[in-house]
Amino acid sequence: QKEVEQNSGPLSVPEGAIASLNCTYSDRVSQSFFWYRQYSGKSPELIMSIYSNGDKEDGRFTAQLNKASQYVSLLIRDSQPSDSATYLCAGVTRGSAGGTSYGKLTFGQGTILTVHP
Amino acid sequence: ETGVTQSPTHLIKTRGQQVTLRCSSQSGHNTVSWYQQALGQGPQFIFQYYREEENGRGNFPPRFSGLQFPNYSSELNVNALELDDSALYLCASGRGRGANVLTFGAGSRLTVL
């Protein structure tokens, strides 16, 4: 199993609809999660972080974390054409180097979202 | 506050050559991470530097190496380039050892012919 896996997409929704993006993770991933948005040819931009079980809302975005089922989701309400982008789910994977531990972000493969007018 | 800046933005190399990519971290950040993003894939962790020392490395061969300087800027060096090294190389900075809340630069697009 991949450490972080996203539903493959692409996902197409009409303007004004709710877009639902999902991500599952393995036991190797700790329970700090991030959603990044990446426009074509641009760098990833952090839009949401979630650390606790449950929902976290920020404007039109809601992140949900379900630790028992090991999934994370991102809901985008009232989707706009400007939301069209690739959405990357990332979790923290811990490793050790030289006797100290470190955390690295492990990304899913991304889901392409298109919001059509 | 300035963000993360990377140079060059685009470059073309041939197989077997060497390349150096540069990154200036965001003001106040002391951790730099490098990621490789192949077309259509999510970023893959290469390594992380904290206070000029490597603080974790992903599954990349030794021909991928890096440096962090006292001002927290960083370089990624790739020797003996292979066609599969063609990708977007992303630098990200953060605060503290093992920082996971990262700010990404715009990336360096490397094409190996």
Interface residues (C-beta under 8 A of the other chain):
Chain A: V4 Q6 S32 F34 Y36 K42 S43 P44 E45 L46 S49 L88 A90 V92 G95 A97 T100 S101 Y102 G103 K104 L105 T106 F107 G108 Q109 G110
Chain B: S33 Y35 G40 Q41 G42 P43 Q44 F45 Q48 E54 N55 G56 R57 G58 L90 R97 G98 N100 V101 L102 T103 F104 G105 A106 G107
